[in-house]
């Protein structure tokens, strides 16, 4: 009897975890990582992560500048830090994965569009463009791993 109760409690908690993962969409963090590996060398892996952290910092900076209504500065960061750099282009070329490359280029294009939206100094337009750009962060992270 005791065993059955313990088993039932275990099943309920596993169900709760599964439900929570479903609502927050943590599919990439399940036991099996189904994302496509890019097969990068360890040197390029390191460089990619450095670039990624810089993109994260740039995104935070843009949000802060938006809150201060410093649109011009935010636009410049979007173009220079999230737009296509030689460094990122090299990583796409080395990955040899066409889908990754396509998604990456679409992401950098969206950062240029974000730069343009920010220049209009329209807060709503700017936030929508930022959301669109960040959609690519999510899309790529869901699909690919190093
Ligand atoms: C075209 C694909 C792609 C796009 C777009 C992209 N990333 Fe990434 N990012 C990756 C991959 C691949 C990894 C490695 C994930 C792994 O292996 O688990 C990564 C890792 C990261 C990491 C982890 C860094 C570390 O040191 O561990 C951060 C932070 C990150 N990305 C932020 C961002 C942000 C913010 C954006 C958007 C502004 C973004 N990324 C857009 C592909 C992308």
Boltz pocket constraint, residues with backbone or C-beta under 6 A from the ligand:
constraints:
  - pocket:
      binder: B
      contacts: [[A, 38], [A, 49], [A, 50], [A, 52], [A, 53], [A, 55], [A, 56], [A, 59], [A, 82], [A, 100], [A, 103], [A, 104], [A, 105], [A, 107], [A, 133], [A, 134], [A, 136], [A, 137], [A, 138], [A, 140], [A, 141], [A, 144], [A, 145], [A, 146]]
      max_distance: 6.0
